Amino acid sequence: MIPFLLRRVVQSIPTLFLASLLIFFVIQLAPGDFLTPAKLNPNISPEQIAALESNFGLDRHPIEQYLLWMKNMIFNLNFGLSFQYQQPVLDVAIPRVLNSLWLVLLNLIFFYAIAIPLGVFGAVRQNSLGDKAVNVVLYFLLGFPSFFLALIVIYFILQVRNATGWDIPINGMTSNGFDAMAPLEKVWDVLKHLLIPALVLAISDAAGLTRVIRGLMLEVMRSDYIRTARAKGVSERTAIWKHTFRNAILPIVAGIGGLLPAAISGAGLTEVVFAYPGITPMILDAINTQDLYLIAGFTVLGTVLLVIGNALSDILLAVVDPRIKVG
Amino acid sequence: MKKVLTLALALTVGNAAAQSAFVWPAAWTGEQNTANKRGGELRLSAISDFKTFNPFTSSEADSITQRMTEDSAGLFFQDPRNDEFIPYMAASAPVVSNNNKRFVVKIRQGMKFSDGQAITADDWITTWKIHTDDKVGSNSRDTFFLIGKPITVKKLDTYTLQFDFPQPSASALSIMSYAPWPDHVFGKAYREGGAEAIKKMWTLATPPSQIVSPGAWVLESYRAGERAVFKKNNNWGDWNKDGRGQELPYLNNLSVRIVADANAALAAFLAGQLDTVAMRNADDLAQTKKAIDAGNLKAFLKANVSPQATSQWITFNWNKASDPAKQKLFRDVRFRRAMSHIANRQAMVQLALGGLGSETYFSTYPIFKQQIDAGLSAGAPTYKYNLAEASRLLGQLGYTKKNAQGFLVDKAGKVLEFNLSTNAGNTVREQLGRIFADEAKKVGVKVNFTPIDFNTLVSQLTSKGENRPFDAILLGLSGGSNIWSFGSNVVPCGTNLHSYNNPTDGKCATSQEQLMTKLYYQGDAELNDAKRRAIGGQLMKVEGELQPVIYLVGGNYHVAYNERLGGEFTANMMDAYYGHRYFPLTFVK
């Protein structure tokens, strides 16, 4: 295990190096910089702009900027200073990452809770009316971007709200007066806000996984050892969940590594639609204002987690499937 | 005896308090709070998240510190009725000496920060010092300089300040009206750690309980990406009273919710979750009207209250060494007047702004009506939409023949054409450019209109040299005051937004530019309002005749707010410059 991890660490160095190089210089390719809008401000003098440029290090050559950034990152774990916030990138990003994490975790719970039973049901009752109905709905959802689904859901919630006066939160993460609430009230308040975006995300994503599970289950169910197990008289429940399902989910376990970076990269445009204070709105804002180090620092963080996540899923795979060995 | 003493003491204290309070004129509200309504929350919104609590590093328009001190901190306060400055944190009008360059200001006594510490001269001195430190990078730094020379602030005693200006300035009282930040917080850090220490203070991670405010509001809580809630600064009411001597503000809280975009803000307003929101266009107005008519929303709505304080214009590049023919053309006043005649401003208002806008002909925004009137009475010309006149002027330039495609050609057969760019994504500007290009085609001018990336555009516009990389640019400016409504970076030669002519040495190319530069500084130094406006009128006349920049149209300002709010301005005081209310006088019915 240890040599495997060590090898992974060594292998990841060129990957990270190339990724950081790419991230940094792709950002540099965009014309202008953080201070461009200030140049159009009649109240800011060119001297002041020049002073800010040297303050932010924007007057240096991009290669010099890159090397300095790299140096700080490697030796001090310092991802640079966000121009807009005038704060270290990590200080800005981490509260947002935590917010996104809650949403993504709840989404994952819903995601598996929807996809696994539906996938198994589809395989067990293959081509039944129920299976076909589920298929139709899922194909429909598969073609829907989640943010669009979110907009539709918001529309319906607003109609319900107008009709009944029922106060269903549709944006943000907390209600007014959150700080004065008791701890349990706070948990419930956040949960209330998370529920709908998490569900929307899970429903629109579950379509894909349900299809995968259904297909894998069908394949395994036809194999000899299942037939043997059934012939030996194991119950239907054991045959499906213990023998079939366990073997069918291996490819899914292999994909778990992707969840780690996904968890911190937030829930994408759904966050924007629900005005949820997660990662995506912040990154979009940073891209808009060309907040160089915030974008670059955050992307590097994502890349690191991707590398770690992949190593983790390799290990997990070895745990689930005894045929695979790491080391 | 004791009773008498207590009474005497109470009288003295009461008297002192009365002397030290600023009384908000009852005439500043159309609907006064006579029912003693107190409490409640004013619910506002912002489109982008707050970036810092720090007043010195903040670069946003509606920052946390701006919200805390908006209309509630500063030595002087502009009266929306007549634009005049009245003493606010200053105890009285300043004593002016040294040829209008020295201002000695007595500070109102008895004012306190939200943490209970007295507000004294030291706070203004420290604030000025930090704002002007290059290494801090304050956005306000330039406001403390005049023609590149610093304005200095000196403490004469605990309650007296002395401002020294390098030259007289009409904006002096406005410049002096910056919000004072606590010396006991920032001064200490600055003396110990310099600019670096200041930059580390009051970040978003700072607990709101540590934030200190001189204004009406102080931060109560902040949740990143969601909302900032402010509570009233109880010490502020000690020296801010309404017309009946009651403490202000009436409201307990002010909250700013962060929404995804302007559409989300409008939706929240229509759902009754926000108290006021900016109406951007006819669509917003229509939706609000619909909601009011359907009975879903009880709100006040008034369209076209005033023009916005913005401009949209086309500038031609006079520094095109690579193409002498074009340079000569762009430098010819007849060409630029023809271009102004081509601009169909009425169609632009109708088509691009949905009928909700104003035609503009000068760098002064139409909202600054007194200045516009002064310009028109000085004889400032307006080159209105007139294609025949445009053709005549172009004919004078030698463009009399058209080619097979219907475009004007010179003697050598070269088509009269130029490239016009604007920033992609700004739909209004894209429409303005199309309308201009279409009209130009009618008289035979080929305008190659292309929206391009905003940053590229700005770097083209602000570039310096003999050969700058553009033909013509359609863009807009905003910002400016009604005291001296001309841009310090726009009018004088060599400044960075003197967009049409910006050679390496920054010299004027024409005598009119020289005159405009001279008039700009002359007006800025004139303290008498009427005389200053007259100088501005002269400036507008020269500018109008030269037509260096073709001004097009500007949008209008509309007012919408929830009817539960009271304390708004009288109808004739509302405009894009002052808004529709002062928050300290606002109350919830």
Chai-1 contact restraints between the chains, C-beta under 6 A:
chainA,res_idxA,chainB,res_idxB,connection_type,confidence,min_distance_angstrom,max_distance_angstrom,comment,restraint_id
A,P31,B,D453,contact,1.0,0.0,6.0,A-B,restraint_1
A,P31,B,N455,contact,1.0,0.0,6.0,A-B,restraint_2
A,P31,B,T456,contact,1.0,0.0,6.0,A-B,restraint_3
A,G32,B,N455,contact,1.0,0.0,6.0,A-B,restraint_4
A,T36,B,N455,contact,1.0,0.0,6.0,A-B,restraint_5
A,T36,B,V458,contact,1.0,0.0,6.0,A-B,restraint_6
A,K39,B,V458,contact,1.0,0.0,6.0,A-B,restraint_7
A,K39,B,T462,contact,1.0,0.0,6.0,A-B,restraint_8
A,L40,B,V458,contact,1.0,0.0,6.0,A-B,restraint_9
A,P42,B,G479,contact,1.0,0.0,6.0,A-B,restraint_10
A,P42,B,G487,contact,1.0,0.0,6.0,A-B,restraint_11
A,P42,B,N489,contact,1.0,0.0,6.0,A-B,restraint_12
A,P42,B,V490,contact,1.0,0.0,6.0,A-B,restraint_13
A,P42,B,L497,contact,1.0,0.0,6.0,A-B,restraint_14
A,N43,B,G479,contact,1.0,0.0,6.0,A-B,restraint_15
A,I44,B,D142,contact,1.0,0.0,6.0,A-B,restraint_16
A,S45,B,D142,contact,1.0,0.0,6.0,A-B,restraint_17
A,P46,B,N496,contact,1.0,0.0,6.0,A-B,restraint_18
A,Q48,B,R141,contact,1.0,0.0,6.0,A-B,restraint_19
A,Q48,B,D142,contact,1.0,0.0,6.0,A-B,restraint_20
A,A51,B,D134,contact,1.0,0.0,6.0,A-B,restraint_21
A,L52,B,G137,contact,1.0,0.0,6.0,A-B,restraint_22
A,N55,B,G137,contact,1.0,0.0,6.0,A-B,restraint_23
A,Q84,B,K51,contact,1.0,0.0,6.0,A-B,restraint_24
A,Y85,B,K51,contact,1.0,0.0,6.0,A-B,restraint_25
A,Y85,B,T52,contact,1.0,0.0,6.0,A-B,restraint_26
A,Q86,B,T52,contact,1.0,0.0,6.0,A-B,restraint_27
A,Q86,B,T57,contact,1.0,0.0,6.0,A-B,restraint_28
A,Q86,B,K199,contact,1.0,0.0,6.0,A-B,restraint_29
A,Q87,B,T203,contact,1.0,0.0,6.0,A-B,restraint_30
A,P95,B,A224,contact,1.0,0.0,6.0,A-B,restraint_31
A,G172,B,E226,contact,1.0,0.0,6.0,A-B,restraint_32
A,M173,B,E226,contact,1.0,0.0,6.0,A-B,restraint_33
A,D179,B,S221,contact,1.0,0.0,6.0,A-B,restraint_34
A,V272,B,A260,contact,1.0,0.0,6.0,A-B,restraint_35
A,A275,B,V259,contact,1.0,0.0,6.0,A-B,restraint_36
A,A275,B,A260,contact,1.0,0.0,6.0,A-B,restraint_37
A,P277,B,A224,contact,1.0,0.0,6.0,A-B,restraint_38
A,P277,B,G225,contact,1.0,0.0,6.0,A-B,restraint_39
A,P277,B,E226,contact,1.0,0.0,6.0,A-B,restraint_40
A,D285,B,S48,contact,1.0,0.0,6.0,A-B,restraint_41
